Structures are given as C-alpha cells and as structure tokens.
Amino acid sequence: MMEWSDRHCRSFHRILSKEAILYTEMVNSGAIIFGDKARHLDFDKNEHPVVLQLGGSEPEDIAKAASIGQQWGYDQIDLNCGCPSERVQRGSFGACLMREPELVATCVKAMKEATDIPISVKHRLGLDEMNPAENIQDYQFVLNFILKVAEMGASQVTIHARNAILKGLSPKENRTVPPLRYEVAKQLRLDVKKDFPDFKVILNGGLENNADIARHWDDFDGFMIGRAAYHHPAILIGWDRLIQSGGKDYGYFLNENVWLEIQEKIITYTQSWYRECQQKNQPFHIGSITRHILGLAYGLAGARHWRQVLSDHRILHQVQSEKSIRDFFESASQNLRIFSADNEELTLLVGTEE
Ligand SMILES: Cc1cc2nc3c(=O)[nH]c(=O)nc-3n(C[C@H](O)[C@H](O)[C@H](O)COP(=O)(O)O)c2cc1C
C-alpha cells in the first residue's frame, strides 16, 4: 500500500507472522528502470517471501522492471490493475488497464518471458457501472480478463471484490463506496479453475479480522489484507496458526510474554537498521519504523500513551544509539496494562468471539 507498506512496515509484519506473504507498495516500472533502484527495491532478507508490485502499462518497461525485481531477490511480481487514482489513470495504468485486457495479457506474457518467478495480477471486479452479480456480460468480461492472464502464464489473481469507479470517486471512496461482492469472486474462482485447476484466486477487500478470513477460508486460495493489517497489526499474530490449521484456529494471545517477545524483535530490527544507517552514512529516524507499529497496542489499556510516545518527534529525534533504542521501546510500553501483576486476567485470547 502506497506510503504504508514500505520495508520497515513489512519487516514489522514479518515479526508478527512467519508465513504471510508480504507485498511492496506499487512501484512504477519507470521508477525502477530509470530511478534510484536501491531506494525503490531494497528490502531486508527476513522479509521473504516478498512480492514486488509494479504499476505501468508499457510491456517492454514492465518486463524490464520485473526482471530487475527478480535480480533484486523478489519472490514474485504482481501487476497492479486495480488502482483507481486519477494520477495513475493519467499514466494509463492501474484499474483502467481492465479496459484493455489484451494489453494486460501482453504485459503478463512479457513479464513471464523476462523472469522465472511467479507472475500475478491484482484487479477489481469491474469498472464503473458494471454489475457482474446481475449482468452476465459484465461477469463474462471479468472472467475473460482472468482467463486471459492465466493463459499468458500468470499463476494468481488477487480480486479486490468491488468495482473501481474511475470518475467522481477518490481512491479512498473507491475502497468503501462500491459494494463488495464476495459471491462473484467465489464464482469466478470456480469458473477459472475449470480451465486452470492450479490457478490461485486470492480474495481482497473489507476483511476486517481473522474471523472474517476464517469464514471464507474454503472459498479462496488465499486472502490479501490491507487496512486491517495496517491499523490492527496484532491480528497477524494469529495468522501462522490460522494457516497451519487450515482456517480453523484464528484466535491469538496478546499477553505480557507475547508482547515482550515482539518488542525484543522490534528492538533487534531497529538496532540493525540503525547500524545499517551508520555504515551507509545516512540519517537514522526511528520514526520511520515506529509510525508503522502504532496500532499494535490497539485495544489495550494505556495504548494512547504508548502511541503518543511513539509519535512524539521531540522524543524520537533523541534516539540515536543502540542503547537508546532499547530504552525507548522499553520505557514506552511500561504503562501498558498488559504489564500488570494480575497477569492471568489480562491474558487475552483475542479474536475468537467475533
Ligand atoms: C493507503 C493505501 C494505499 C494503497 N496502495 C495500494 C497499492 O500500492 N497497490 C495495491 O494493489 N493496492 C493498494 N491499496 C489498496 C489495498 O491493497 C486494498 O486493495 C484495499 O485497501 C482493500 O483491501 P482492505 O479492505 O483489506 O484494505 C492501498 C490502500 C490504502 C488504504
């Protein structure tokens, strides 16, 4: 997610779940070819498996960027055909690419030929007034779109299960206003599998907690979680168990031990980033890490104070040594109610009652 899922965000999410597949924000193919590659592409080796998402519509550029992505160590390349922003439309990529399935097919083919890692596409259920739930032509339109990318060698689509409205709605509204149609996405998966049994269809859009994921477990090959993972990252603590149990166990503990274990890993990660900055002679801002973890204490008493400390720039500026990194995190969490003597009562099994 643009401005959100940068390398620090992904490294934090990797601390919470070993098995989740992490995605970069959309990176313009031109930025990769002509821009500062390291700035756009560098990631921590612990992030694997990690997918590079590309934006663009020029097959040659997309193929080149995909190939660079593979050389950089990414595990998969995803093409964005779902972003409705006007800026992206002006560049003729994102969701408006759904209007040009032949061009998308050519891009997929070019990426396939330029790499030997999996290629995938993220898209919407349709554009503007289309209604694939009620109009067979609109359904056939999106089914053909998926079949085409499967034919060209993509191994997966992620369906954001609502339309993109290209005129009149902001990107934010485009994530809430068009109705979610999980049933259509489910049917599309069944229909695509008739011709491509190994093809994966991932559901995205509006999944807010682990109970939501578990409810749809058997109907999809996977789930992409955006806003909920960012705002309430603690749900990721339950994901490895969720995956290992085939969608059955989706609760997770957020107690003192779990918190301390996560906190220790955050400290270790932050210290190693600090060392990297020192080596590269670049400024270290702990705020570029803490901004992604503000939601971790969501729901715990004392969370507000914790969030305030983690975003107080006067405090953050002073954190400029490995020791002060440790002191900072340890003192910030001191007032969370999770560290009460009355531990048993505070051992939360979160997420099971939804
Ligand atoms: C701030 C923000 C940035 C986003 N950037 C991207 C992006 O770069 N690529 C992409 O495929 N989707 C992007 N999205 C859309 C999400 O990936 C996702 O499709 C959408 O939010 C619906 O899923 P959710 O309900 O789980 O959040 C973004 C969403 C947000 C809120």
Ligand as a Chemical Component Dictionary entry (heavy atoms), coordinates in Angstrom:
data_LIG
# 
_chem_comp.id                   LIG 
_chem_comp.type                 NON-POLYMER 
_chem_comp.pdbx_formal_charge   0 
_chem_comp.three_letter_code    LIG 
# 
loop_
_chem_comp_atom.comp_id 
_chem_comp_atom.atom_id 
_chem_comp_atom.alt_atom_id 
_chem_comp_atom.type_symbol 
_chem_comp_atom.charge 
_chem_comp_atom.model_Cartn_x 
_chem_comp_atom.model_Cartn_y 
_chem_comp_atom.model_Cartn_z 
_chem_comp_atom.pdbx_ordinal 
LIG C1  C1  C 0 -3.111  3.963  1.839  1  
LIG C2  C2  C 0 -3.414  2.868  0.868  2  
LIG C3  C3  C 0 -2.555  2.631  -0.180 3  
LIG C4  C4  C 0 -2.805  1.595  -1.086 4  
LIG N1  N1  N 0 -1.883  1.328  -2.066 5  
LIG C5  C5  C 0 -2.054  0.227  -2.847 6  
LIG C6  C6  C 0 -1.041  -0.183 -3.755 7  
LIG O1  O1  O 0 0.030   0.424  -3.850 8  
LIG N2  N2  N 0 -1.270  -1.294 -4.506 9  
LIG C7  C7  C 0 -2.434  -2.019 -4.393 10 
LIG O2  O2  O 0 -2.592  -3.026 -5.066 11 
LIG N3  N3  N 0 -3.400  -1.638 -3.553 12 
LIG C8  C8  C 0 -3.235  -0.554 -2.767 13 
LIG N4  N4  N 0 -4.211  -0.205 -1.887 14 
LIG C9  C9  C 0 -5.466  -0.975 -1.834 15 
LIG C10 C10 C 0 -5.325  -2.152 -0.892 16 
LIG O3  O3  O 0 -4.287  -3.017 -1.321 17 
LIG C11 C11 C 0 -6.618  -2.974 -0.865 18 
LIG O4  O4  O 0 -6.896  -3.463 -2.156 19 
LIG C12 C12 C 0 -7.819  -2.183 -0.385 20 
LIG O5  O5  O 0 -7.495  -1.354 0.718  21 
LIG C13 C13 C 0 -8.953  -3.133 0.022  22 
LIG O6  O6  O 0 -8.500  -4.094 0.942  23 
LIG P1  P1  P 0 -8.675  -3.899 2.536  24 
LIG O7  O7  O 0 -10.150 -3.725 2.761  25 
LIG O8  O8  O 0 -8.135  -5.177 3.125  26 
LIG O9  O9  O 0 -7.908  -2.694 2.926  27 
LIG C14 C14 C 0 -3.980  0.814  -0.969 28 
LIG C15 C15 C 0 -4.845  1.063  0.101  29 
LIG C16 C16 C 0 -4.574  2.074  1.006  30 
LIG C17 C17 C 0 -5.521  2.317  2.162  31 
# 
loop_
_chem_comp_bond.comp_id 
_chem_comp_bond.atom_id_1 
_chem_comp_bond.atom_id_2 
_chem_comp_bond.value_order 
_chem_comp_bond.pdbx_ordinal 
LIG C1  C2  SING 1  
LIG C2  C3  SING 2  
LIG C2  C16 DOUB 3  
LIG C3  C4  DOUB 4  
LIG C4  N1  SING 5  
LIG C4  C14 SING 6  
LIG N1  C5  DOUB 7  
LIG C5  C6  SING 8  
LIG C5  C8  SING 9  
LIG C6  O1  DOUB 10 
LIG C6  N2  SING 11 
LIG N2  C7  SING 12 
LIG C7  O2  DOUB 13 
LIG C7  N3  SING 14 
LIG N3  C8  DOUB 15 
LIG C8  N4  SING 16 
LIG N4  C9  SING 17 
LIG N4  C14 SING 18 
LIG C9  C10 SING 19 
LIG C10 O3  SING 20 
LIG C10 C11 SING 21 
LIG C11 O4  SING 22 
LIG C11 C12 SING 23 
LIG C12 O5  SING 24 
LIG C12 C13 SING 25 
LIG C13 O6  SING 26 
LIG O6  P1  SING 27 
LIG P1  O7  DOUB 28 
LIG P1  O8  SING 29 
LIG P1  O9  SING 30 
LIG C14 C15 DOUB 31 
LIG C15 C16 SING 32 
LIG C16 C17 SING 33 
# 
